[in-house]
Amino acid sequence: MDKFQTVLRFFMNQKATIGYSFMALLTIGGERVFSMVSFQCPCNHDQNFAYGLTFLLGPAAVLLVLGLFFSARLWRLYTGCCLNPMKLCPRGRCFGCFRVLLSIFTGACVAPIMWLSVALLNGTFYECAVSGLDENLVVDLFCKNKTMKCREELARVPCGRSKLSDEERMDLLLMFRAQSQILGWCIIIIAATFGLLGTCYTNCRSNVSFLQLTFWKRYVEKEKEHFDAYTLEYASKLAERNLQSFFENKDPDPFPFPNHKAWEEISALYTFSRSEQYYSTLQRYVERVDRDFAPEKRPVMDLEYGIEMK
């Protein structure tokens, strides 16, 4: 049992690394499926560039949108800000809001960067896109010291239907793939460098020590786990109470429920302060001396303004 707990603790501590590794495997698999199943370079000057660039950047854009869409931190920050813009900058700390948005966007960029890196290292999409460029500078670079036929047949090289000799065609393909792989490694190096610099800057500017920061992260994880469990439990109790009242034709039993103001306060953006040794907005709310304990009796849906507690 102790060995099992040790292994489980190891995987829990490394869940971010495991998650990114799994994401990388999915990205590699998805890129291979796109390359072998759906990608067919048209091999003409008019369509190669647009077609190759679409397959190179299109999935990256979709992954970025999905990363933002499934970000719980983004929706926690954004929900209700049209009716109350001050939710974005609680206590006037707009820099904290910008930092959180930057963190959310950076996290959403992980999957697109993985896709671009894998796609460029493979080189299939880049070959198709670059071979369709009509810019004289690009064509001169690829067809330097070659015959005029190279300029005419450049767009057909990725498909193997060009009238060039096998040696010339292979030289062009190797040049395309070398450039694509160089760009792929440049993206990986730049992303890793910015990630390291961002982590160093964040830790350097931290208001707490490394051990307290570690405790803070663990606390946030545990608070979220318990919050999910409590919301499930109380939602079940509320549903059971309402159904019992409906089917038994009687008044519902009193049910204590946090008021609307309490929900708003614990949903706000949290910024650590040395003067307030709290680890979340929930802890700051429950330890307030002027806390409003008046519960809401029932949740009511308002069609114009959304959910309000009355």
GIHU-V810443 format. One line per field, one symbol per residue. burial: + if it has 9 or more other ideal C-beta (glycine too) atoms within 8 Angstrom, else -. A space follows every 50 residues. Layout:
burial=???
//
This chain:
burial=----------+------+-+--++--++-++++++---+-+-++--+++- +++-++--+++-++-+++--+-++-++--++-----++++--+--++--+ +-+++++++++++++++++++++++++++++++----++--++-----++ --++++++---+-+---++--++-+++-+++-+++-++--+------+-- --+--+------+-++--++--+---+---------++--++-++----- -+--+-+-+--+++++-++--+-----++++++++----------+---- -------++-
//
